[in-house]
Amino acid sequence: MPVKLILQASNLSNKTSFFALKKPSPFAVVTLLPPIGSNKEATVIGQTEPIPNTIHPQWIQYFTLEYEFGKDTFLDITIYNDTTKKPIGSGKIEVGRILGKRHNSTASRLTPSGTLFAQIVPFELPRVARSVHFAFEGGVRSKLKYYYEVHRRDFFSSSALWTPVYRSEPKRMNDTLGWEKCSIPLYDIATNELRATSVDGDATDCPIRIMFWEHRKINRHQVLGSFETTVAGLVLACKHERELKLNEGSKEYVKVASLNFSGNNEDNSGEEDLGSDLPPPIAAPTPQDLPPKPTFVDYCVGGCELDLSVAIDFTSSNGSPTIPGSPHYIDPQSLNQYQKAIIAIGSIVTKYDSDQRSQVWGFGAKYGGCVRHVFQAGDESHVTGVKGILEAYRQTFTRGLVMSGPVVFTNVIKYAAKKARMKLAKAQAEQQLSYSILLILTHGSVSDVEATKNVLKEVSDSPLSIVIIGIGDNDFSRMKFLDDFQNEEGGRDICNFVKFEADKDRNVLTEEALNEVPTQLTSYFMSRNMLPSQPEPKEEEIEVEDFIAYPECTVAHTFDPTGGLHLSERGHSAPVTQQYNW
């Protein structure tokens, strides 16, 4: 599914400029890096426009990326000075990690200095092609050049941001009556909430901010002033020839010299009658104009969190955990299949949980002469992150358990379903949504197929997906019913089985195991008319953090005289770290 990447930066390095006082003209190049452990090549996605003379760029150019839940998408962001084509900052981000944050934005420290702000938002095609066209003339007279920017207001979960959508060319106001007429699709002005629920005709009431800048050749551009309004407000200002003050009490102002609309791919460059004070009405939307159904990305952006629980098979079919080569044998020099599966799935799912708190259970072991089909693994009822899950798994072997049988999933499934319903109820009380994933790691097939089917039917109305991974070389053919019977019998499919294979690439395993979760999540919420949450927005500082860990990697680009961009140098050390070396 496509998503949109929006970039900004601040406090960039200025060491590549010829003069100490002259600011760089930064632009960003986005390069798609290969998944960790793969032999694929890096590819350049594109570059932003350069912004002259600033160390705090807000680029209008965005990037469309293909996002897939269950797959890591690593990007290299390198910022260059357009004057010298020398790099002034770089770092690496991962799309899922950004999307999993509450405000689906991240602020990361650039190398050698500066901060990169990256935001992932849903990508939607405009459903009605209508635009607004307007021109300003100014009450400013100076030998300096001026330009203006149009920003829209976006609300994402707990944060609210101004996003630039248009930037004019710098002009000397004593050489011309005004700036050139700009053309902006109303869809680009609409807030993200409106773009998800309506057509662009209503965008005339969405807030916009118009900032005027003094363009300087050497020093940083200076803000001349700004004002906040709406397109409907510009219509009134144009009709009544009102002056729009750039600063309260200031003599500097602008007027809307002209304003008109065009729609439905119609070239309407002439002036319209603005006597109604409102833009012309649009036709009733056709089915293709209606809002599309929310996607998995929409729910993530709306603040839906994924809660992970892990259930581990401790039945006797695993053999003694003290014997090298057995499924549960813990070797300090390598990882067993249980550990590898926990790392693979856990590292994906926990990114979508703000506190990364998980529960770890075991089944099929005997305590005090009694077989337990669900029990707490490790010393803590909740653990943090993948490291916490691995530690709980290791601690279980120090608690005197005796591996037993049979292989029973029903208890852990019921427990996970109950927990999922409680998590959702709690989230809804806070105007949020929650969805749960139960990861079952098993060395054997279920002992009672019919009982397992009945439980899956029973919990299919829960906000829950179940991912089962078969560990070892056993025959798991009996487990095929988990993928088939619910569709055959008309029930909601909540279960996916994948066999762990030692030679299977980690990225392939995660894609196969998690590929059904987005559909299962959206179908659950849509069947209950639960749309992505839109809590009351508020201003919020984004904590600056370090960039993601990625194997040592060098990415460089060359620029030919025609402005073409090429990936000229790339290299990385061992493609996997010890943690993922399988």
SESE-213950 format. One record per residue (C-alpha): residue number from 1; x, y, z. Coordinates in steps of 0.05 Angstrom, whole numbers. Layout:
% residues N
+-----+--------+--------+--------+
!   i !      x !      y !      z !
+-----+--------+--------+--------+
! NUM !      X !      Y !      Z !
...
+-----+--------+--------+--------+
END
This chain:
% residues 582
+-----+--------+--------+--------+
!   i !      x !      y !      z !
+-----+--------+--------+--------+
!   1 !      0 !      0 !      0 !
!   2 !     28 !     69 !    -17 !
!   3 !     47 !    119 !     37 !
!   4 !     74 !    190 !     33 !
!   5 !    140 !    211 !     64 !
!   6 !    146 !    285 !     83 !
!   7 !    214 !    313 !    104 !
!   8 !    238 !    375 !    140 !
!   9 !    305 !    392 !    173 !
!  10 !    334 !    443 !    221 !
!  11 !    402 !    469 !    244 !
!  12 !    439 !    439 !    185 !
!  13 !    514 !    444 !    179 !
!  14 !    540 !    505 !    141 !
!  15 !    612 !    482 !    130 !
!  16 !    604 !    468 !     56 !
!  17 !    589 !    541 !     38 !
!  18 !    643 !    584 !      8 !
!  19 !    629 !    641 !     55 !
!  20 !    617 !    634 !    130 !
!  21 !    556 !    680 !    127 !
!  22 !    523 !    648 !     66 !
!  23 !    474 !    594 !     83 !
!  24 !    469 !    530 !     42 !
!  25 !    413 !    514 !     -7 !
!  26 !    395 !    445 !     19 !
!  27 !    358 !    389 !    -17 !
!  28 !    348 !    317 !      6 !
!  29 !    360 !    253 !    -33 !
!  30 !    321 !    192 !    -11 !
!  31 !    351 !    123 !    -25 !
!  32 !    317 !     56 !    -13 !
!  33 !    365 !      9 !     23 !
!  34 !    363 !    -66 !     17 !
!  35 !    332 !   -107 !     74 !
!  36 !    383 !   -129 !    126 !
!  37 !    414 !   -195 !    103 !
!  38 !    393 !   -190 !     30 !
!  39 !    437 !   -183 !    -31 !
!  40 !    392 !   -131 !    -65 !
!  41 !    419 !    -65 !    -90 !
!  42 !    402 !      4 !    -62 !
!  43 !    359 !     47 !   -108 !
!  44 !    348 !    123 !   -110 !
!  45 !    275 !    142 !   -100 !
!  46 !    284 !    216 !   -115 !
!  47 !    302 !    284 !    -88 !
!  48 !    268 !    346 !    -60 !
!  49 !    272 !    415 !    -89 !
!  50 !    330 !    458 !    -63 !
!  51 !    311 !    514 !    -16 !
!  52 !    359 !    573 !    -22 !
!  53 !    398 !    603 !     35 !
!  54 !    371 !    566 !     96 !
!  55 !    392 !    515 !    148 !
!  56 !    319 !    501 !    166 !
!  57 !    288 !    474 !    102 !
!  58 !    214 !    454 !     96 !
!  59 !    210 !    417 !     30 !
!  60 !    145 !    414 !     -9 !
!  61 !    167 !    355 !    -51 !
!  62 !    143 !    290 !    -19 !
!  63 !    158 !    217 !    -36 !
!  64 !    110 !    160 !    -49 !
!  65 !    133 !     93 !    -21 !
!  66 !    106 !     23 !    -23 !
!  67 !     95 !      0 !     49 !
!  68 !     81 !    -71 !     71 !
!  69 !     68 !    -93 !    142 !
!  70 !    116 !   -148 !    160 !
!  71 !    172 !   -120 !    118 !
!  72 !    227 !    -72 !    140 !
!  73 !    234 !    -12 !     93 !
!  74 !    300 !     24 !    106 !
!  75 !    315 !     92 !     75 !
!  76 !    379 !    133 !     72 !
!  77 !    367 !    208 !     74 !
!  78 !    426 !    249 !     51 !
!  79 !    421 !    325 !     49 !
!  80 !    465 !    363 !     -1 !
!  81 !    481 !    436 !    -12 !
!  82 !    455 !    453 !    -82 !
!  83 !    511 !    504 !    -92 !
!  84 !    569 !    456 !    -81 !
!  85 !    534 !    388 !    -87 !
!  86 !    570 !    368 !    -23 !
!  87 !    533 !    329 !     32 !
!  88 !    516 !    368 !     95 !
!  89 !    478 !    315 !    134 !
!  90 !    455 !    243 !    130 !
!  91 !    419 !    189 !    169 !
!  92 !    376 !    127 !    161 !
!  93 !    303 !    115 !    178 !
!  94 !    255 !     56 !    176 !
!  95 !    184 !     68 !    151 !
!  96 !    148 !     21 !    199 !
!  97 !    183 !     50 !    259 !
!  98 !    158 !    120 !    241 !
!  99 !     88 !     96 !    224 !
! 100 !     84 !     60 !    291 !
! 101 !     95 !    123 !    331 !
! 102 !     34 !    158 !    360 !
! 103 !     46 !    221 !    319 !
! 104 !     74 !    180 !    259 !
! 105 !    132 !    229 !    260 !
! 106 !    204 !    224 !    282 !
! 107 !    260 !    273 !    296 !
! 108 !    329 !    244 !    288 !
! 109 !    400 !    272 !    295 !
! 110 !    436 !    280 !    229 !
! 111 !    509 !    266 !    219 !
! 112 !    550 !    309 !    228 !
! 113 !    498 !    359 !    255 !
! 114 !    426 !    380 !    249 !
! 115 !    358 !    347 !    258 !
! 116 !    315 !    311 !    207 !
! 117 !    239 !    310 !    215 !
! 118 !    205 !    253 !    178 !
! 119 !    131 !    240 !    175 !
! 120 !     92 !    182 !    144 !
! 121 !     20 !    196 !    123 !
! 122 !    -30 !    157 !     81 !
! 123 !    -26 !    170 !      6 !
! 124 !    -93 !    184 !    -27 !
! 125 !   -107 !    204 !    -98 !
! 126 !   -151 !    267 !   -105 !
! 127 !   -222 !    246 !   -118 !
! 128 !   -245 !    313 !   -148 !
! 129 !   -197 !    354 !   -190 !
! 130 !   -213 !    424 !   -166 !
! 131 !   -163 !    480 !   -155 !
! 132 !   -161 !    550 !   -129 !
! 133 !   -121 !    604 !   -166 !
! 134 !   -103 !    670 !   -133 !
! 135 !    -52 !    725 !   -137 !
! 136 !    -27 !    775 !    -86 !
! 137 !     -5 !    847 !    -95 !
! 138 !     33 !    880 !    -39 !
! 139 !     37 !    944 !      1 !
! 140 !    111 !    931 !      9 !
! 141 !    164 !    970 !    -29 !
! 142 !    237 !    950 !    -26 !
! 143 !    296 !    933 !    -70 !
! 144 !    297 !    864 !    -38 !
! 145 !    260 !    803 !    -66 !
! 146 !    202 !    772 !    -30 !
! 147 !    166 !    705 !    -35 !
! 148 !    109 !    672 !      1 !
! 149 !     90 !    602 !     24 !
! 150 !     21 !    570 !     34 !
! 151 !     16 !    520 !     91 !
! 152 !    -42 !    473 !    108 !
! 153 !    -58 !    449 !    178 !
! 154 !    -52 !    374 !    190 !
! 155 !    -75 !    336 !    251 !
! 156 !    -42 !    270 !    267 !
! 157 !    -64 !    235 !    331 !
! 158 !    -34 !    278 !    387 !
! 159 !      3 !    328 !    344 !
! 160 !    -16 !    385 !    297 !
! 161 !     32 !    409 !    243 !
! 162 !     35 !    463 !    189 !
! 163 !     55 !    430 !    123 !
! 164 !     79 !    474 !     64 !
! 165 !     42 !    461 !     -2 !
! 166 !     64 !    520 !    -45 !
! 167 !    123 !    567 !    -50 !
! 168 !    125 !    626 !    -99 !
! 169 !    185 !    651 !   -138 !
! 170 !    221 !    711 !   -106 !
! 171 !    201 !    778 !   -136 !
! 172 !    220 !    851 !   -126 !
! 173 !    156 !    886 !   -108 !
! 174 !    177 !    952 !   -139 !
! 175 !    187 !    917 !   -207 !
! 176 !    118 !    885 !   -211 !
! 177 !     48 !    896 !   -187 !
! 178 !     49 !    829 !   -151 !
! 179 !     69 !    757 !   -151 !
! 180 !     48 !    709 !   -205 !
! 181 !    -19 !    674 !   -197 !
! 182 !    -11 !    609 !   -160 !
! 183 !    -52 !    547 !   -172 !
! 184 !    -64 !    499 !   -114 !
! 185 !   -110 !    437 !   -114 !
! 186 !   -162 !    444 !    -59 !
! 187 !   -144 !    372 !    -42 !
! 188 !    -74 !    396 !    -21 !
! 189 !   -104 !    449 !     25 !
! 190 !   -152 !    401 !     59 !
! 191 !   -132 !    374 !    127 !
! 192 !   -115 !    300 !    131 !
! 193 !   -181 !    287 !    168 !
! 194 !   -222 !    319 !    111 !
! 195 !   -182 !    283 !     57 !
! 196 !   -200 !    217 !     90 !
! 197 !   -274 !    232 !     98 !
! 198 !   -299 !    281 !     45 !
! 199 !   -288 !    313 !    -22 !
! 200 !   -243 !    372 !    -34 !
! 201 !   -300 !    423 !    -42 !
! 202 !   -304 !    430 !     33 !
! 203 !   -231 !    449 !     38 !
! 204 !   -249 !    522 !     31 !
! 205 !   -261 !    525 !    106 !
! 206 !   -196 !    490 !    125 !
! 207 !   -144 !    533 !    160 !
! 208 !    -84 !    557 !    119 !
! 209 !    -25 !    599 !    138 !
! 210 !      9 !    646 !     88 !
! 211 !     80 !    667 !    106 !
! 212 !    119 !    722 !     70 !
! 213 !    194 !    719 !     68 !
! 214 !    249 !    770 !     52 !
! 215 !    297 !    735 !      5 !
! 216 !    370 !    748 !     21 !
! 217 !    431 !    726 !    -18 !
! 218 !    478 !    716 !     41 !
! 219 !    443 !    716 !    107 !
! 220 !    384 !    673 !    126 !
! 221 !    318 !    692 !     95 !
! 222 !    277 !    733 !    142 !
! 223 !    203 !    725 !    157 !
! 224 !    168 !    788 !    137 !
! 225 !    102 !    767 !    167 !
! 226 !     44 !    719 !    163 !
! 227 !    -30 !    711 !    173 !
! 228 !    -78 !    653 !    181 !
! 229 !   -142 !    648 !    141 !
! 230 !   -182 !    601 !     97 !
! 231 !   -196 !    599 !     22 !
! 232 !   -265 !    626 !     38 !
! 233 !   -231 !    682 !     76 !
! 234 !   -189 !    698 !     14 !
! 235 !   -253 !    700 !    -27 !
! 236 !   -282 !    754 !     20 !
! 237 !   -216 !    792 !     20 !
! 238 !   -215 !    793 !    -56 !
! 239 !   -288 !    814 !    -63 !
! 240 !   -283 !    871 !    -12 !
! 241 !   -211 !    891 !    -30 !
! 242 !   -189 !    882 !     42 !
! 243 !   -118 !    892 !     64 !
! 244 !    -87 !    831 !     98 !
! 245 !    -37 !    856 !    150 !
! 246 !     27 !    815 !    154 !
! 247 !     39 !    835 !    226 !
! 248 !     -9 !    867 !    276 !
! 249 !      2 !    941 !    276 !
! 250 !     48 !    938 !    215 !
! 251 !     41 !    980 !    153 !
! 252 !     60 !    921 !    110 !
! 253 !      2 !    886 !     78 !
! 254 !    -20 !    847 !     17 !
! 255 !    -85 !    845 !    -23 !
! 256 !   -116 !    788 !    -61 !
! 257 !   -112 !    817 !   -131 !
! 258 !   -151 !    760 !   -164 !
! 259 !   -182 !    694 !   -145 !
! 260 !   -219 !    640 !   -184 !
! 261 !   -233 !    566 !   -183 !
! 262 !   -229 !    510 !   -234 !
! 263 !   -256 !    441 !   -228 !
! 264 !   -263 !    372 !   -258 !
! 265 !   -202 !    382 !   -302 !
! 266 !   -233 !    444 !   -332 !
! 267 !   -184 !    499 !   -349 !
! 268 !   -218 !    559 !   -319 !
! 269 !   -166 !    614 !   -322 !
! 270 !   -216 !    672 !   -327 !
! 271 !   -243 !    710 !   -267 !
! 272 !   -306 !    685 !   -235 !
! 273 !   -364 !    723 !   -204 !
! 274 !   -350 !    723 !   -130 !
! 275 !   -415 !    755 !   -111 !
! 276 !   -437 !    695 !    -71 !
! 277 !   -374 !    700 !    -27 !
! 278 !   -366 !    624 !    -36 !
! 279 !   -334 !    580 !    -89 !
! 280 !   -381 !    550 !   -141 !
! 281 !   -416 !    486 !   -120 !
! 282 !   -392 !    420 !   -147 !
! 283 !   -434 !    363 !   -173 !
! 284 !   -457 !    308 !   -126 !
! 285 !   -400 !    258 !   -117 !
! 286 !   -401 !    195 !   -159 !
! 287 !   -384 !    128 !   -127 !
! 288 !   -311 !    135 !   -147 !
! 289 !   -310 !    204 !   -112 !
! 290 !   -334 !    176 !    -46 !
! 291 !   -282 !    166 !      9 !
! 292 !   -246 !     99 !      3 !
! 293 !   -249 !     49 !     60 !
! 294 !   -197 !     61 !    113 !
! 295 !   -132 !     22 !    104 !
! 296 !    -85 !     -8 !    155 !
! 297 !    -42 !     54 !    148 !
! 298 !   -102 !     99 !    164 !
! 299 !   -114 !     60 !    229 !
! 300 !    -40 !     65 !    248 !
! 301 !    -40 !    140 !    235 !
! 302 !   -104 !    145 !    275 !
! 303 !    -67 !    117 !    336 !
! 304 !    -87 !     44 !    334 !
! 305 !    -34 !      4 !    372 !
! 306 !    -16 !    -69 !    364 !
! 307 !     -9 !   -111 !    427 !
! 308 !     35 !   -173 !    421 !
! 309 !     30 !   -236 !    464 !
! 310 !     75 !   -296 !    454 !
! 311 !     58 !   -369 !    471 !
! 312 !    114 !   -420 !    471 !
! 313 !    109 !   -496 !    465 !
! 314 !    143 !   -533 !    524 !
! 315 !    116 !   -603 !    507 !
! 316 !    161 !   -664 !    511 !
! 317 !    166 !   -670 !    435 !
! 318 !    219 !   -615 !    439 !
! 319 !    266 !   -661 !    476 !
! 320 !    313 !   -641 !    532 !
! 321 !    334 !   -567 !    530 !
! 322 !    402 !   -588 !    556 !
! 323 !    420 !   -629 !    494 !
! 324 !    456 !   -590 !    439 !
! 325 !    415 !   -589 !    375 !
! 326 !    347 !   -597 !    410 !
! 327 !    296 !   -542 !    393 !
! 328 !    300 !   -509 !    462 !
! 329 !    376 !   -515 !    470 !
! 330 !    403 !   -445 !    485 !
! 331 !    473 !   -437 !    456 !
! 332 !    510 !   -373 !    475 !
! 333 !    543 !   -374 !    406 !
! 334 !    480 !   -381 !    363 !
! 335 !    404 !   -375 !    365 !
! 336 !    354 !   -431 !    365 !
! 337 !    292 !   -429 !    321 !
! 338 !    247 !   -405 !    378 !
! 339 !    294 !   -346 !    390 !
! 340 !    299 !   -330 !    316 !
! 341 !    223 !   -330 !    308 !
! 342 !    214 !   -285 !    369 !
! 343 !    264 !   -235 !    341 !
! 344 !    235 !   -236 !    271 !
! 345 !    162 !   -226 !    289 !
! 346 !    173 !   -187 !    353 !
! 347 !    218 !   -135 !    320 !
! 348 !    163 !   -119 !    270 !
! 349 !    101 !   -119 !    315 !
! 350 !    130 !    -83 !    376 !
! 351 !    144 !    -21 !    333 !
! 352 !     69 !     -8 !    333 !
! 353 !     62 !     -7 !    408 !
! 354 !     82 !     57 !    445 !
! 355 !    103 !     21 !    509 !
! 356 !    125 !    -44 !    475 !
! 357 !     97 !    -84 !    534 !
! 358 !     82 !   -157 !    519 !
! 359 !     61 !   -220 !    556 !
! 360 !     96 !   -286 !    547 !
! 361 !     62 !   -352 !    562 !
! 362 !     81 !   -425 !    559 !
! 363 !     39 !   -487 !    548 !
! 364 !     48 !   -562 !    553 !
! 365 !     93 !   -564 !    615 !
! 366 !     81 !   -599 !    681 !
! 367 !     87 !   -563 !    748 !
! 368 !     76 !   -599 !    814 !
! 369 !     51 !   -660 !    777 !
! 370 !     -2 !   -620 !    739 !
! 371 !      1 !   -605 !    664 !
! 372 !     -9 !   -531 !    650 !
! 373 !    -37 !   -511 !    582 !
! 374 !    -23 !   -437 !    597 !
! 375 !     25 !   -408 !    647 !
! 376 !     68 !   -346 !    655 !
! 377 !    137 !   -353 !    624 !
! 378 !    192 !   -316 !    661 !
! 379 !    191 !   -276 !    725 !
! 380 !    149 !   -216 !    702 !
! 381 !     76 !   -214 !    680 !
! 382 !     94 !   -162 !    627 !
! 383 !    161 !   -153 !    592 !
! 384 !    189 !    -97 !    549 !
! 385 !    209 !   -105 !    477 !
! 386 !    241 !   -164 !    441 !
! 387 !    296 !   -168 !    493 !
! 388 !    245 !   -177 !    548 !
! 389 !    210 !   -233 !    510 !
! 390 !    276 !   -270 !    500 !
! 391 !    294 !   -262 !    573 !
! 392 !    226 !   -289 !    596 !
! 393 !    236 !   -349 !    550 !
! 394 !    305 !   -362 !    579 !
! 395 !    281 !   -354 !    651 !
! 396 !    228 !   -408 !    642 !
! 397 !    280 !   -463 !    642 !
! 398 !    302 !   -442 !    713 !
! 399 !    234 !   -452 !    744 !
! 400 !    234 !   -528 !    749 !
! 401 !    185 !   -545 !    694 !
! 402 !    178 !   -615 !    666 !
! 403 !    161 !   -619 !    592 !
! 404 !     98 !   -658 !    581 !
! 405 !     38 !   -657 !    534 !
! 406 !     -7 !   -658 !    496 !
! 407 !     -4 !   -598 !    449 !
! 408 !    -64 !   -555 !    467 !
! 409 !    -76 !   -485 !    439 !
! 410 !   -146 !   -473 !    464 !
! 411 !   -127 !   -444 !    532 !
! 412 !    -77 !   -393 !    506 !
! 413 !   -125 !   -372 !    450 !
! 414 !   -181 !   -360 !    499 !
! 415 !   -135 !   -321 !    545 !
! 416 !   -108 !   -279 !    487 !
! 417 !   -179 !   -263 !    463 !
! 418 !   -201 !   -241 !    531 !
! 419 !   -140 !   -196 !    537 !
! 420 !   -152 !   -167 !    467 !
! 421 !   -224 !   -147 !    485 !
! 422 !   -200 !   -114 !    549 !
! 423 !   -145 !    -76 !    513 !
! 424 !   -195 !    -50 !    461 !
! 425 !   -245 !    -28 !    514 !
! 426 !   -190 !     10 !    551 !
! 427 !   -166 !     43 !    487 !
! 428 !   -236 !     64 !    467 !
! 429 !   -244 !     98 !    534 !
! 430 !   -185 !    142 !    512 !
! 431 !   -213 !    153 !    442 !
! 432 !   -163 !    104 !    413 !
! 433 !   -164 !     34 !    383 !
! 434 !   -124 !    -28 !    400 !
! 435 !   -114 !    -93 !    362 !
! 436 !    -78 !   -155 !    388 !
! 437 !    -32 !   -208 !    357 !
! 438 !    -20 !   -275 !    389 !
! 439 !     45 !   -309 !    365 !
! 440 !     44 !   -384 !    379 !
! 441 !    110 !   -421 !    371 !
! 442 !     99 !   -496 !    369 !
! 443 !    140 !   -558 !    357 !
! 444 !     80 !   -604 !    348 !
! 445 !     12 !   -605 !    316 !
! 446 !    -50 !   -593 !    358 !
! 447 !    -76 !   -656 !    392 !
! 448 !   -151 !   -640 !    384 !
! 449 !   -167 !   -608 !    317 !
! 450 !   -242 !   -602 !    329 !
! 451 !   -233 !   -568 !    397 !
! 452 !   -185 !   -519 !    366 !
! 453 !   -234 !   -504 !    309 !
! 454 !   -290 !   -490 !    358 !
! 455 !   -247 !   -443 !    399 !
! 456 !   -225 !   -405 !    337 !
! 457 !   -299 !   -396 !    318 !
! 458 !   -315 !   -374 !    389 !
! 459 !   -261 !   -319 !    391 !
! 460 !   -269 !   -296 !    318 !
! 461 !   -308 !   -235 !    343 !
! 462 !   -247 !   -211 !    383 !
! 463 !   -198 !   -158 !    359 !
! 464 !   -145 !   -212 !    350 !
! 465 !   -101 !   -244 !    298 !
! 466 !    -64 !   -309 !    311 !
! 467 !      3 !   -325 !    278 !
! 468 !     28 !   -396 !    288 !
! 469 !     99 !   -416 !    270 !
! 470 !    118 !   -489 !    266 !
! 471 !    187 !   -501 !    296 !
! 472 !    231 !   -561 !    276 !
! 473 !    225 !   -614 !    223 !
! 474 !    159 !   -645 !    245 !
! 475 !    102 !   -659 !    197 !
! 476 !     55 !   -600 !    204 !
! 477 !      6 !   -622 !    149 !
! 478 !    -50 !   -628 !    201 !
! 479 !    -42 !   -553 !    215 !
! 480 !    -66 !   -534 !    145 !
! 481 !   -138 !   -533 !    172 !
! 482 !   -120 !   -468 !    208 !
! 483 !   -114 !   -431 !    142 !
! 484 !   -174 !   -463 !    108 !
! 485 !   -233 !   -481 !    152 !
! 486 !   -256 !   -411 !    172 !
! 487 !   -261 !   -388 !    100 !
! 488 !   -296 !   -452 !     80 !
! 489 !   -347 !   -446 !    136 !
! 490 !   -359 !   -372 !    127 !
! 491 !   -326 !   -348 !    191 !
! 492 !   -277 !   -291 !    201 !
! 493 !   -206 !   -314 !    185 !
! 494 !   -161 !   -296 !    243 !
! 495 !   -107 !   -349 !    238 !
! 496 !    -44 !   -359 !    195 !
! 497 !      5 !   -417 !    199 !
! 498 !     77 !   -415 !    174 !
! 499 !    131 !   -467 !    181 !
! 500 !    199 !   -442 !    203 !
! 501 !    253 !   -466 !    155 !
! 502 !    326 !   -458 !    173 !
! 503 !    345 !   -434 !    103 !
! 504 !    286 !   -386 !     97 !
! 505 !    305 !   -313 !     95 !
! 506 !    282 !   -274 !    156 !
! 507 !    246 !   -223 !    113 !
! 508 !    208 !   -278 !     76 !
! 509 !    187 !   -308 !    143 !
! 510 !    159 !   -243 !    170 !
! 511 !    122 !   -227 !    106 !
! 512 !     90 !   -296 !    103 !
! 513 !     72 !   -295 !    177 !
! 514 !     43 !   -225 !    180 !
! 515 !     15 !   -213 !    110 !
! 516 !    -58 !   -227 !    132 !
! 517 !    -57 !   -182 !    193 !
! 518 !    -74 !   -115 !    158 !
! 519 !   -136 !   -145 !    125 !
! 520 !   -157 !   -180 !    189 !
! 521 !   -150 !   -114 !    228 !
! 522 !   -188 !    -70 !    178 !
! 523 !   -243 !   -121 !    167 !
! 524 !   -254 !   -127 !    242 !
! 525 !   -261 !    -52 !    254 !
! 526 !   -300 !    -38 !    191 !
! 527 !   -351 !    -93 !    206 !
! 528 !   -365 !    -56 !    272 !
! 529 !   -363 !     13 !    240 !
! 530 !   -301 !     32 !    281 !
! 531 !   -265 !     84 !    239 !
! 532 !   -194 !    107 !    253 !
! 533 !   -192 !    149 !    316 !
! 534 !   -186 !    225 !    313 !
! 535 !   -172 !    249 !    384 !
! 536 !   -170 !    322 !    402 !
! 537 !   -105 !    348 !    372 !
! 538 !    -54 !    386 !    413 !
! 539 !     15 !    415 !    402 !
! 540 !     68 !    366 !    423 !
! 541 !    144 !    367 !    422 !
! 542 !    174 !    309 !    384 !
! 543 !    233 !    278 !    422 !
! 544 !    298 !    279 !    382 !
! 545 !    328 !    209 !    379 !
! 546 !    386 !    174 !    345 !
! 547 !    377 !    143 !    277 !
! 548 !    361 !     69 !    271 !
! 549 !    415 !     18 !    276 !
! 550 !    433 !     -9 !    207 !
! 551 !    495 !    -48 !    186 !
! 552 !    552 !     -1 !    167 !
! 553 !    533 !     27 !    100 !
! 554 !    560 !     81 !     54 !
! 555 !    514 !    116 !      4 !
! 556 !    539 !    171 !    -43 !
! 557 !    511 !    204 !   -105 !
! 558 !    537 !    241 !   -166 !
! 559 !    502 !    296 !   -204 !
! 560 !    514 !    305 !   -279 !
! 561 !    514 !    374 !   -313 !
! 562 !    441 !    365 !   -334 !
! 563 !    419 !    356 !   -262 !
! 564 !    413 !    280 !   -265 !
! 565 !    422 !    241 !   -201 !
! 566 !    461 !    176 !   -197 !
! 567 !    478 !    127 !   -141 !
! 568 !    553 !    127 !   -149 !
! 569 !    578 !     91 !    -87 !
! 570 !    548 !     40 !    -41 !
! 571 !    576 !    -11 !      5 !
! 572 !    562 !    -43 !     71 !
! 573 !    596 !    -89 !    119 !
! 574 !    570 !   -158 !    137 !
! 575 !    497 !   -154 !    116 !
! 576 !    470 !   -179 !    183 !
! 577 !    487 !   -166 !    255 !
! 578 !    499 !   -222 !    306 !
! 579 !    428 !   -212 !    330 !
! 580 !    399 !   -232 !    263 !
! 581 !    454 !   -279 !    240 !
! 582 !    417 !   -342 !    222 !
+-----+--------+--------+--------+
END
